[in-house]
Amino acid sequence: MSAAFLFSPRGTIDRARYFLVGLVFVLCKFAVDATLSVDVFHQPWSPCEYLFPRFSLTRLQTQWS
């Protein structure tokens, strides 16, 4: 499967391939977010930051105050 096929408005994709492509995109986003968090803000980043964003913002605000 080519990358152009994934972004085409025509055609269909089966569930397994849809799940796999979504998983790859999520892992890439996590890798970018974690790298930026450590390199720019010097803060660790975990998958829990996506599940509990309010907690992570509160934690950062208390550290900066």
PQR file of N, CA, C, O and H, with PARSE charges and radii, in Angstrom:
ATOM      1  N   MET A   1       0.853  -1.175   0.000 -0.4000 1.5000
ATOM      2  CA  MET A   1       0.000   0.000   0.000 -0.0000 2.0000
ATOM      3  C   MET A   1       0.896   1.235   0.000  0.5500 1.7000
ATOM      4  O   MET A   1       1.853   1.320   0.770 -0.5500 1.4000
ATOM      5  N   SER A   2       0.582   2.169  -0.854 -0.4000 1.5000
ATOM      6  CA  SER A   2       1.371   3.390  -0.932 -0.0000 2.0000
ATOM      7  C   SER A   2       0.801   4.454   0.000  0.5500 1.7000
ATOM      8  O   SER A   2      -0.368   4.394   0.383 -0.5500 1.4000
ATOM      9  H   SER A   2      -0.195   2.100  -1.480  0.4000 1.0000
ATOM     10  N   ALA A   3       1.622   5.416   0.355 -0.4000 1.5000
ATOM     11  CA  ALA A   3       1.174   6.504   1.230 -0.0000 2.0000
ATOM     12  C   ALA A   3       0.119   7.357   0.542  0.5500 1.7000
ATOM     13  O   ALA A   3      -0.767   7.892   1.208 -0.5500 1.4000
ATOM     14  H   ALA A   3       2.571   5.466   0.044  0.4000 1.0000
ATOM     15  N   ALA A   4       0.193   7.493  -0.764 -0.4000 1.5000
ATOM     16  CA  ALA A   4      -0.801   8.285  -1.498 -0.0000 2.0000
ATOM     17  C   ALA A   4      -2.190   7.659  -1.376  0.5500 1.7000
ATOM     18  O   ALA A   4      -3.190   8.375  -1.340 -0.5500 1.4000
ATOM     19  H   ALA A   4       0.913   7.059  -1.306  0.4000 1.0000
ATOM     20  N   PHE A   5      -2.257   6.343  -1.312 -0.4000 1.5000
ATOM     21  CA  PHE A   5      -3.546   5.660  -1.174 -0.0000 2.0000
ATOM     22  C   PHE A   5      -4.212   5.998   0.163  0.5500 1.7000
ATOM     23  O   PHE A   5      -5.436   6.101   0.235 -0.5500 1.4000
ATOM     24  H   PHE A   5      -1.444   5.761  -1.340  0.4000 1.0000
ATOM     25  N   LEU A   6      -3.416   6.171   1.215 -0.4000 1.5000
ATOM     26  CA  LEU A   6      -3.965   6.475   2.532 -0.0000 2.0000
ATOM     27  C   LEU A   6      -4.665   7.831   2.576  0.5500 1.7000
ATOM     28  O   LEU A   6      -5.611   8.020   3.340 -0.5500 1.4000
ATOM     29  H   LEU A   6      -2.421   6.087   1.157  0.4000 1.0000
ATOM     30  N   PHE A   7      -4.207   8.758   1.770 -0.4000 1.5000
ATOM     31  CA  PHE A   7      -4.747  10.113   1.796 -0.0000 2.0000
ATOM     32  C   PHE A   7      -5.673  10.396   0.628  0.5500 1.7000
ATOM     33  O   PHE A   7      -6.025  11.550   0.385 -0.5500 1.4000
ATOM     34  H   PHE A   7      -3.438   8.604   1.149  0.4000 1.0000
ATOM     35  N   SER A   8      -6.069   9.372  -0.093 -0.4000 1.5000
ATOM     36  CA  SER A   8      -6.979   9.516  -1.217 -0.0000 2.0000
ATOM     37  C   SER A   8      -8.420   9.514  -0.719  0.5500 1.7000
ATOM     38  O   SER A   8      -8.762   8.710   0.148 -0.5500 1.4000
ATOM     39  H   SER A   8      -5.782   8.434   0.104  0.4000 1.0000
ATOM     40  N   PRO A   9      -9.274  10.393  -1.242 -0.5600 1.5000
ATOM     41  CA  PRO A   9     -10.672  10.387  -0.817  0.2800 2.0000
ATOM     42  C   PRO A   9     -11.471   9.230  -1.409  0.5500 1.7000
ATOM     43  O   PRO A   9     -12.609   8.994  -1.004 -0.5500 1.4000
ATOM     44  N   ARG A  10     -10.886   8.508  -2.363 -0.4000 1.5000
ATOM     45  CA  ARG A  10     -11.573   7.378  -2.986 -0.0000 2.0000
ATOM     46  C   ARG A  10     -11.077   6.059  -2.416  0.5500 1.7000
ATOM     47  O   ARG A  10      -9.954   5.967  -1.920 -0.5500 1.4000
ATOM     48  H   ARG A  10      -9.961   8.700  -2.692  0.4000 1.0000
ATOM     49  N   GLY A  11     -11.902   5.069  -2.492 -0.4000 1.5000
ATOM     50  CA  GLY A  11     -11.491   3.739  -2.052 -0.0000 2.0000
ATOM     51  C   GLY A  11     -11.856   3.459  -0.606  0.5500 1.7000
ATOM     52  O   GLY A  11     -12.396   4.312   0.098 -0.5500 1.4000
ATOM     53  H   GLY A  11     -12.814   5.144  -2.895  0.4000 1.0000
ATOM     54  N   THR A  12     -11.551   2.252  -0.187 -0.4000 1.5000
ATOM     55  CA  THR A  12     -11.843   1.830   1.182 -0.0000 2.0000
ATOM     56  C   THR A  12     -10.597   1.208   1.790  0.5500 1.7000
ATOM     57  O   THR A  12      -9.633   0.886   1.095 -0.5500 1.4000
ATOM     58  H   THR A  12     -11.113   1.558  -0.759  0.4000 1.0000
ATOM     59  N   ILE A  13     -10.644   1.050   3.087 -0.4000 1.5000
ATOM     60  CA  ILE A  13      -9.537   0.434   3.803 -0.0000 2.0000
ATOM     61  C   ILE A  13     -10.156  -0.499   4.848  0.5500 1.7000
ATOM     62  O   ILE A  13     -11.174  -0.159   5.453 -0.5500 1.4000
ATOM     63  H   ILE A  13     -11.427   1.311   3.652  0.4000 1.0000
ATOM     64  N   ASP A  14      -9.562  -1.648   5.061 -0.4000 1.5000
ATOM     65  CA  ASP A  14     -10.142  -2.575   6.027 -0.0000 2.0000
ATOM     66  C   ASP A  14      -9.791  -2.156   7.457  0.5500 1.7000
ATOM     67  O   ASP A  14      -8.935  -1.297   7.668 -0.5500 1.4000
ATOM     68  H   ASP A  14      -8.736  -1.924   4.570  0.4000 1.0000
ATOM     69  N   ARG A  15     -10.455  -2.767   8.423 -0.4000 1.5000
ATOM     70  CA  ARG A  15     -10.319  -2.364   9.817 -0.0000 2.0000
ATOM     71  C   ARG A  15      -8.913  -2.562  10.359  0.5500 1.7000
ATOM     72  O   ARG A  15      -8.394  -1.712  11.082 -0.5500 1.4000
ATOM     73  H   ARG A  15     -11.150  -3.465   8.251  0.4000 1.0000
ATOM     74  N   ALA A  16      -8.311  -3.663  10.015 -0.4000 1.5000
ATOM     75  CA  ALA A  16      -6.972  -3.955  10.526 -0.0000 2.0000
ATOM     76  C   ALA A  16      -5.961  -2.927  10.019  0.5500 1.7000
ATOM     77  O   ALA A  16      -5.125  -2.446  10.784 -0.5500 1.4000
ATOM     78  H   ALA A  16      -8.733  -4.353   9.427  0.4000 1.0000
ATOM     79  N   ARG A  17      -6.036  -2.596   8.754 -0.4000 1.5000
ATOM     80  CA  ARG A  17      -5.107  -1.616   8.183 -0.0000 2.0000
ATOM     81  C   ARG A  17      -5.374  -0.225   8.767  0.5500 1.7000
ATOM     82  O   ARG A  17      -4.436   0.522   9.044 -0.5500 1.4000
ATOM     83  H   ARG A  17      -6.715  -2.986   8.133  0.4000 1.0000
ATOM     84  N   TYR A  18      -6.647   0.119   8.952 -0.4000 1.5000
ATOM     85  CA  TYR A  18      -7.025   1.397   9.554 -0.0000 2.0000
ATOM     86  C   TYR A  18      -6.444   1.497  10.968  0.5500 1.7000
ATOM     87  O   TYR A  18      -5.878   2.524  11.343 -0.5500 1.4000
ATOM     88  H   TYR A  18      -7.409  -0.488   8.726  0.4000 1.0000
ATOM     89  N   PHE A  19      -6.588   0.440  11.732 -0.4000 1.5000
ATOM     90  CA  PHE A  19      -6.055   0.401  13.092 -0.0000 2.0000
ATOM     91  C   PHE A  19      -4.533   0.534  13.079  0.5500 1.7000
ATOM     92  O   PHE A  19      -3.970   1.288  13.873 -0.5500 1.4000
ATOM     93  H   PHE A  19      -7.048  -0.394  11.428  0.4000 1.0000
ATOM     94  N   LEU A  20      -3.874  -0.185  12.192 -0.4000 1.5000
ATOM     95  CA  LEU A  20      -2.418  -0.152  12.113 -0.0000 2.0000
ATOM     96  C   LEU A  20      -1.908   1.241  11.750  0.5500 1.7000
ATOM     97  O   LEU A  20      -0.956   1.732  12.357 -0.5500 1.4000
ATOM     98  H   LEU A  20      -4.332  -0.797  11.547  0.4000 1.0000
ATOM     99  N   VAL A  21      -2.529   1.872  10.774 -0.4000 1.5000
ATOM    100  CA  VAL A  21      -2.112   3.220  10.369 -0.0000 2.0000
ATOM    101  C   VAL A  21      -2.345   4.208  11.516  0.5500 1.7000
ATOM    102  O   VAL A  21      -1.497   5.058  11.786 -0.5500 1.4000
ATOM    103  H   VAL A  21      -3.302   1.473  10.281  0.4000 1.0000
ATOM    104  N   GLY A  22      -3.484   4.096  12.185 -0.4000 1.5000
ATOM    105  CA  GLY A  22      -3.761   4.964  13.327 -0.0000 2.0000
ATOM    106  C   GLY A  22      -2.759   4.767  14.448  0.5500 1.7000
ATOM    107  O   GLY A  22      -2.307   5.738  15.054 -0.5500 1.4000
ATOM    108  H   GLY A  22      -4.173   3.405  11.967  0.4000 1.0000
ATOM    109  N   LEU A  23      -2.411   3.535  14.728 -0.4000 1.5000
ATOM    110  CA  LEU A  23      -1.436   3.228  15.763 -0.0000 2.0000
ATOM    111  C   LEU A  23      -0.067   3.816  15.430  0.5500 1.7000
ATOM    112  O   LEU A  23       0.607   4.361  16.304 -0.5500 1.4000
ATOM    113  H   LEU A  23      -2.778   2.746  14.236  0.4000 1.0000
ATOM    114  N   VAL A  24       0.336   3.706  14.189 -0.4000 1.5000
ATOM    115  CA  VAL A  24       1.621   4.278  13.761 -0.0000 2.0000
ATOM    116  C   VAL A  24       1.619   5.793  13.945  0.5500 1.7000
ATOM    117  O   VAL A  24       2.604   6.360  14.419 -0.5500 1.4000
ATOM    118  H   VAL A  24      -0.211   3.263  13.479  0.4000 1.0000
ATOM    119  N   PHE A  25       0.518   6.454  13.573 -0.4000 1.5000
ATOM    120  CA  PHE A  25       0.431   7.904  13.741 -0.0000 2.0000
ATOM    121  C   PHE A  25       0.455   8.297  15.215  0.5500 1.7000
ATOM    122  O   PHE A  25       1.089   9.289  15.574 -0.5500 1.4000
ATOM    123  H   PHE A  25      -0.282   5.993  13.189  0.4000 1.0000
ATOM    124  N   VAL A  26      -0.217   7.542  16.067 -0.4000 1.5000
ATOM    125  CA  VAL A  26      -0.219   7.836  17.507 -0.0000 2.0000
ATOM    126  C   VAL A  26       1.186   7.678  18.074  0.5500 1.7000
ATOM    127  O   VAL A  26       1.626   8.511  18.866 -0.5500 1.4000
ATOM    128  H   VAL A  26      -0.732   6.735  15.774  0.4000 1.0000
ATOM    129  N   LEU A  27       1.890   6.634  17.685 -0.4000 1.5000
ATOM    130  CA  LEU A  27       3.255   6.426  18.180 -0.0000 2.0000
ATOM    131  C   LEU A  27       4.200   7.521  17.701  0.5500 1.7000
ATOM    132  O   LEU A  27       5.078   7.957  18.445 -0.5500 1.4000
ATOM    133  H   LEU A  27       1.533   5.957  17.042  0.4000 1.0000
ATOM    134  N   CYS A  28       4.020   7.962  16.471 -0.4000 1.5000
ATOM    135  CA  CYS A  28       4.846   9.066  15.952 -0.0000 2.0000
ATOM    136  C   CYS A  28       4.565  10.351  16.719  0.5500 1.7000
ATOM    137  O   CYS A  28       5.495  11.076  17.071 -0.5500 1.4000
ATOM    138  H   CYS A  28       3.306   7.608  15.867  0.4000 1.0000
ATOM    139  N   LYS A  29       3.292  10.641  16.982 -0.4000 1.5000
ATOM    140  CA  LYS A  29       2.938  11.842  17.750 -0.0000 2.0000
ATOM    141  C   LYS A  29       3.520  11.777  19.149  0.5500 1.7000
ATOM    142  O   LYS A  29       4.059  12.766  19.644 -0.5500 1.4000
ATOM    143  H   LYS A  29       2.536  10.052  16.696  0.4000 1.0000
ATOM    144  N   PHE A  30       3.416  10.624  19.790 -0.4000 1.5000
ATOM    145  CA  PHE A  30       3.982  10.493  21.130 -0.0000 2.0000
ATOM    146  C   PHE A  30       5.489  10.717  21.106  0.5500 1.7000
ATOM    147  O   PHE A  30       6.025  11.386  21.989 -0.5500 1.4000
ATOM    148  H   PHE A  30       2.977   9.820  19.387  0.4000 1.0000
ATOM    149  N   ALA A  31       6.175  10.173  20.119 -0.4000 1.5000
ATOM    150  CA  ALA A  31       7.628  10.341  20.027 -0.0000 2.0000
ATOM    151  C   ALA A  31       8.006  11.813  19.868  0.5500 1.7000
ATOM    152  O   ALA A  31       8.948  12.284  20.505 -0.5500 1.4000
ATOM    153  H   ALA A  31       5.740   9.629  19.402  0.4000 1.0000
ATOM    154  N   VAL A  32       7.279  12.533  19.025 -0.4000 1.5000
ATOM    155  CA  VAL A  32       7.553  13.963  18.831 -0.0000 2.0000
ATOM    156  C   VAL A  32       7.254  14.736  20.118  0.5500 1.7000
ATOM    157  O   VAL A  32       8.065  15.559  20.543 -0.5500 1.4000
ATOM    158  H   VAL A  32       6.514  12.150  18.508  0.4000 1.0000
ATOM    159  N   ASP A  33       6.110  14.484  20.737 -0.4000 1.5000
ATOM    160  CA  ASP A  33       5.737  15.182  21.968 -0.0000 2.0000
ATOM    161  C   ASP A  33       6.737  14.912  23.089  0.5500 1.7000
ATOM    162  O   ASP A  33       7.143  15.840  23.789 -0.5500 1.4000
ATOM    163  H   ASP A  33       5.451  13.815  20.392  0.4000 1.0000
ATOM    164  N   ALA A  34       7.129  13.683  23.264 -0.4000 1.5000
ATOM    165  CA  ALA A  34       8.067  13.333  24.325 -0.0000 2.0000
ATOM    166  C   ALA A  34       9.434  13.972  24.080  0.5500 1.7000
ATOM    167  O   ALA A  34      10.070  14.459  25.015 -0.5500 1.4000
ATOM    168  H   ALA A  34       6.799  12.929  22.695  0.4000 1.0000
ATOM    169  N   THR A  35       9.881  13.970  22.837 -0.4000 1.5000
ATOM    170  CA  THR A  35      11.168  14.591  22.512 -0.0000 2.0000
ATOM    171  C   THR A  35      11.144  16.087  22.781  0.5500 1.7000
ATOM    172  O   THR A  35      12.072  16.623  23.388 -0.5500 1.4000
ATOM    173  H   THR A  35       9.364  13.575  22.078  0.4000 1.0000
ATOM    174  N   LEU A  36      10.091  16.768  22.335 -0.4000 1.5000
ATOM    175  CA  LEU A  36       9.988  18.210  22.571 -0.0000 2.0000
ATOM    176  C   LEU A  36       9.869  18.522  24.061  0.5500 1.7000
ATOM    177  O   LEU A  36      10.464  19.485  24.545 -0.5500 1.4000
ATOM    178  H   LEU A  36       9.338  16.334  21.841  0.4000 1.0000
ATOM    179  N   SER A  37       9.118  17.727  24.772 -0.4000 1.5000
ATOM    180  CA  SER A  37       8.935  17.963  26.198 -0.0000 2.0000
ATOM    181  C   SER A  37      10.267  17.880  26.949  0.5500 1.7000
ATOM    182  O   SER A  37      10.553  18.713  27.808 -0.5500 1.4000
ATOM    183  H   SER A  37       8.635  16.945  24.378  0.4000 1.0000
ATOM    184  N   VAL A  38      11.057  16.897  26.630 -0.4000 1.5000
ATOM    185  CA  VAL A  38      12.337  16.729  27.318 -0.0000 2.0000
ATOM    186  C   VAL A  38      13.360  17.759  26.844  0.5500 1.7000
ATOM    187  O   VAL A  38      14.061  18.354  27.663 -0.5500 1.4000
ATOM    188  H   VAL A  38      10.825  16.220  25.932  0.4000 1.0000
ATOM    189  N   ASP A  39      13.454  17.976  25.534 -0.4000 1.5000
ATOM    190  CA  ASP A  39      14.480  18.879  24.992 -0.0000 2.0000
ATOM    191  C   ASP A  39      14.177  20.353  25.251  0.5500 1.7000
ATOM    192  O   ASP A  39      15.091  21.124  25.543 -0.5500 1.4000
ATOM    193  H   ASP A  39      12.885  17.493  24.868  0.4000 1.0000
ATOM    194  N   VAL A  40      12.925  20.752  25.150 -0.4000 1.5000
ATOM    195  CA  VAL A  40      12.576  22.167  25.267 -0.0000 2.0000
ATOM    196  C   VAL A  40      12.203  22.540  26.699  0.5500 1.7000
ATOM    197  O   VAL A  40      12.672  23.550  27.224 -0.5500 1.4000
ATOM    198  H   VAL A  40      12.182  20.125  24.913  0.4000 1.0000
ATOM    199  N   PHE A  41      11.356  21.721  27.331 -0.4000 1.5000
ATOM    200  CA  PHE A  41      10.828  22.079  28.647 -0.0000 2.0000
ATOM    201  C   PHE A  41      11.508  21.351  29.807  0.5500 1.7000
ATOM    202  O   PHE A  41      11.246  21.657  30.970 -0.5500 1.4000
ATOM    203  H   PHE A  41      10.974  20.901  26.904  0.4000 1.0000
ATOM    204  N   HIS A  42      12.378  20.391  29.494 -0.4000 1.5000
ATOM    205  CA  HIS A  42      13.094  19.616  30.512 -0.0000 2.0000
ATOM    206  C   HIS A  42      12.127  18.943  31.486  0.5500 1.7000
ATOM    207  O   HIS A  42      12.374  18.886  32.691 -0.5500 1.4000
ATOM    208  H   HIS A  42      12.590  20.142  28.549  0.4000 1.0000
ATOM    209  N   GLN A  43      11.015  18.432  30.934 -0.4000 1.5000
ATOM    210  CA  GLN A  43       9.997  17.729  31.713 -0.0000 2.0000
ATOM    211  C   GLN A  43       9.748  16.368  31.082  0.5500 1.7000
ATOM    212  O   GLN A  43       9.701  16.260  29.857 -0.5500 1.4000
ATOM    213  H   GLN A  43      10.815  18.478  29.955  0.4000 1.0000
ATOM    214  N   PRO A  44       9.588  15.335  31.886 -0.5600 1.5000
ATOM    215  CA  PRO A  44       9.258  14.018  31.311  0.2800 2.0000
ATOM    216  C   PRO A  44       7.843  14.022  30.736  0.5500 1.7000
ATOM    217  O   PRO A  44       6.996  14.809  31.159 -0.5500 1.4000
ATOM    218  N   TRP A  45       7.600  13.156  29.789 -0.4000 1.5000
ATOM    219  CA  TRP A  45       6.292  13.057  29.132 -0.0000 2.0000
ATOM    220  C   TRP A  45       5.904  11.594  29.094  0.5500 1.7000
ATOM    221  O   TRP A  45       6.712  10.744  28.722 -0.5500 1.4000
ATOM    222  H   TRP A  45       8.288  12.517  29.446  0.4000 1.0000
ATOM    223  N   SER A  46       4.681  11.295  29.473 -0.4000 1.5000
ATOM    224  CA  SER A  46       4.216   9.915  29.449 -0.0000 2.0000
ATOM    225  C   SER A  46       2.856   9.848  28.766  0.5500 1.7000
ATOM    226  O   SER A  46       2.215  10.881  28.578 -0.5500 1.4000
ATOM    227  H   SER A  46       4.024  11.986  29.775  0.4000 1.0000
ATOM    228  N   PRO A  47       2.407   8.665  28.396 -0.5600 1.5000
ATOM    229  CA  PRO A  47       1.082   8.534  27.783  0.2800 2.0000
ATOM    230  C   PRO A  47      -0.044   9.001  28.711  0.5500 1.7000
ATOM    231  O   PRO A  47      -1.121   9.351  28.230 -0.5500 1.4000
ATOM    232  N   CYS A  48       0.178   9.016  30.009 -0.4000 1.5000
ATOM    233  CA  CYS A  48      -0.849   9.503  30.952 -0.0000 2.0000
ATOM    234  C   CYS A  48      -1.152  10.981  30.740  0.5500 1.7000
ATOM    235  O   CYS A  48      -2.230  11.442  31.114 -0.5500 1.4000
ATOM    236  H   CYS A  48       1.054   8.732  30.400  0.4000 1.0000
ATOM    237  N   GLU A  49      -0.234  11.727  30.154 -0.4000 1.5000
ATOM    238  CA  GLU A  49      -0.462  13.148  29.896 -0.0000 2.0000
ATOM    239  C   GLU A  49      -1.630  13.341  28.929  0.5500 1.7000
ATOM    240  O   GLU A  49      -2.299  14.374  28.976 -0.5500 1.4000
ATOM    241  H   GLU A  49       0.642  11.352  29.850  0.4000 1.0000
ATOM    242  N   TYR A  50      -1.883  12.381  28.066 -0.4000 1.5000
ATOM    243  CA  TYR A  50      -3.018  12.466  27.142 -0.0000 2.0000
ATOM    244  C   TYR A  50      -4.321  12.085  27.834  0.5500 1.7000
ATOM    245  O   TYR A  50      -5.382  12.613  27.501 -0.5500 1.4000
ATOM    246  H   TYR A  50      -1.340  11.542  28.028  0.4000 1.0000
ATOM    247  N   LEU A  51      -4.243  11.171  28.794 -0.4000 1.5000
ATOM    248  CA  LEU A  51      -5.440  10.697  29.474 -0.0000 2.0000
ATOM    249  C   LEU A  51      -5.906  11.664  30.559  0.5500 1.7000
ATOM    250  O   LEU A  51      -7.105  11.794  30.804 -0.5500 1.4000
ATOM    251  H   LEU A  51      -3.381  10.742  29.065  0.4000 1.0000
ATOM    252  N   PHE A  52      -4.965  12.340  31.206 -0.4000 1.5000
ATOM    253  CA  PHE A  52      -5.282  13.248  32.310 -0.0000 2.0000
ATOM    254  C   PHE A  52      -4.634  14.610  32.075  0.5500 1.7000
ATOM    255  O   PHE A  52      -3.749  14.996  32.839 -0.5500 1.4000
ATOM    256  H   PHE A  52      -3.990  12.235  31.008  0.4000 1.0000
ATOM    257  N   PRO A  53      -5.040  15.343  31.051 -0.5600 1.5000
ATOM    258  CA  PRO A  53      -4.367  16.619  30.739  0.2800 2.0000
ATOM    259  C   PRO A  53      -4.543  17.669  31.829  0.5500 1.7000
ATOM    260  O   PRO A  53      -3.649  18.490  32.032 -0.5500 1.4000
ATOM    261  N   ARG A  54      -5.651  17.664  32.524 -0.4000 1.5000
ATOM    262  CA  ARG A  54      -5.873  18.655  33.577 -0.0000 2.0000
ATOM    263  C   ARG A  54      -4.854  18.460  34.706  0.5500 1.7000
ATOM    264  O   ARG A  54      -4.340  19.429  35.265 -0.5500 1.4000
ATOM    265  H   ARG A  54      -6.378  16.997  32.360  0.4000 1.0000
ATOM    266  N   PHE A  55      -4.579  17.227  35.023 -0.4000 1.5000
ATOM    267  CA  PHE A  55      -3.586  16.937  36.059 -0.0000 2.0000
ATOM    268  C   PHE A  55      -2.209  17.421  35.629  0.5500 1.7000
ATOM    269  O   PHE A  55      -1.476  17.988  36.440 -0.5500 1.4000
ATOM    270  H   PHE A  55      -4.996  16.440  34.569  0.4000 1.0000
ATOM    271  N   SER A  56      -1.848  17.210  34.379 -0.4000 1.5000
ATOM    272  CA  SER A  56      -0.517  17.597  33.929 -0.0000 2.0000
ATOM    273  C   SER A  56      -0.364  19.107  33.908  0.5500 1.7000
ATOM    274  O   SER A  56       0.708  19.612  34.240 -0.5500 1.4000
ATOM    275  H   SER A  56      -2.444  16.750  33.721  0.4000 1.0000
ATOM    276  N   LEU A  57      -1.418  19.859  33.523 -0.4000 1.5000
ATOM    277  CA  LEU A  57      -1.335  21.315  33.548 -0.0000 2.0000
ATOM    278  C   LEU A  57      -1.214  21.826  34.979  0.5500 1.7000
ATOM    279  O   LEU A  57      -0.450  22.754  35.243 -0.5500 1.4000
ATOM    280  H   LEU A  57      -2.289  19.449  33.253  0.4000 1.0000
ATOM    281  N   THR A  58      -1.961  21.230  35.901 -0.4000 1.5000
ATOM    282  CA  THR A  58      -1.889  21.633  37.299 -0.0000 2.0000
ATOM    283  C   THR A  58      -0.493  21.378  37.849  0.5500 1.7000
ATOM    284  O   THR A  58       0.057  22.194  38.590 -0.5500 1.4000
ATOM    285  H   THR A  58      -2.582  20.476  35.687  0.4000 1.0000
ATOM    286  N   ARG A  59       0.060  20.255  37.482 -0.4000 1.5000
ATOM    287  CA  ARG A  59       1.402  19.911  37.962 -0.0000 2.0000
ATOM    288  C   ARG A  59       2.425  20.917  37.452  0.5500 1.7000
ATOM    289  O   ARG A  59       3.300  21.335  38.211 -0.5500 1.4000
ATOM    290  H   ARG A  59      -0.387  19.592  36.880  0.4000 1.0000
ATOM    291  N   LEU A  60       2.336  21.313  36.193 -0.4000 1.5000
ATOM    292  CA  LEU A  60       3.287  22.268  35.637 -0.0000 2.0000
ATOM    293  C   LEU A  60       3.095  23.651  36.241  0.5500 1.7000
ATOM    294  O   LEU A  60       4.076  24.348  36.497 -0.5500 1.4000
ATOM    295  H   LEU A  60       1.625  20.973  35.577  0.4000 1.0000
ATOM    296  N   GLN A  61       1.864  24.058  36.471 -0.4000 1.5000
ATOM    297  CA  GLN A  61       1.627  25.385  37.047 -0.0000 2.0000
ATOM    298  C   GLN A  61       2.172  25.476  38.464  0.5500 1.7000
ATOM    299  O   GLN A  61       2.692  26.522  38.852 -0.5500 1.4000
ATOM    300  H   GLN A  61       1.067  23.492  36.263  0.4000 1.0000
ATOM    301  N   THR A  62       2.068  24.422  39.235 -0.4000 1.5000
ATOM    302  CA  THR A  62       2.584  24.466  40.609 -0.0000 2.0000
ATOM    303  C   THR A  62       4.104  24.475  40.614  0.5500 1.7000
ATOM    304  O   THR A  62       4.713  25.008  41.541 -0.5500 1.4000
ATOM    305  H   THR A  62       1.645  23.573  38.919  0.4000 1.0000
ATOM    306  N   GLN A  63       4.720  23.901  39.604 -0.4000 1.5000
ATOM    307  CA  GLN A  63       6.180  23.907  39.540 -0.0000 2.0000
ATOM    308  C   GLN A  63       6.697  25.276  39.132  0.5500 1.7000
ATOM    309  O   GLN A  63       7.783  25.668  39.558 -0.5500 1.4000
ATOM    310  H   GLN A  63       4.225  23.468  38.851  0.4000 1.0000
ATOM    311  N   TRP A  64       5.948  26.016  38.316 -0.4000 1.5000
ATOM    312  CA  TRP A  64       6.422  27.320  37.838 -0.0000 2.0000
ATOM    313  C   TRP A  64       6.116  28.439  38.813  0.5500 1.7000
ATOM    314  O   TRP A  64       6.700  29.517  38.703 -0.5500 1.4000
ATOM    315  H   TRP A  64       5.066  25.698  37.971  0.4000 1.0000
ATOM    316  N   SER A  65       5.221  28.220  39.761 -0.4000 1.5000
ATOM    317  CA  SER A  65       4.827  29.278  40.707 -0.0000 2.0000
ATOM    318  C   SER A  65       5.869  29.440  41.795  0.5500 1.7000
ATOM    319  O   SER A  65       5.712  30.281  42.680 -0.5500 1.4000
ATOM    320  H   SER A  65       4.747  27.344  39.850  0.4000 1.0000
TER
END
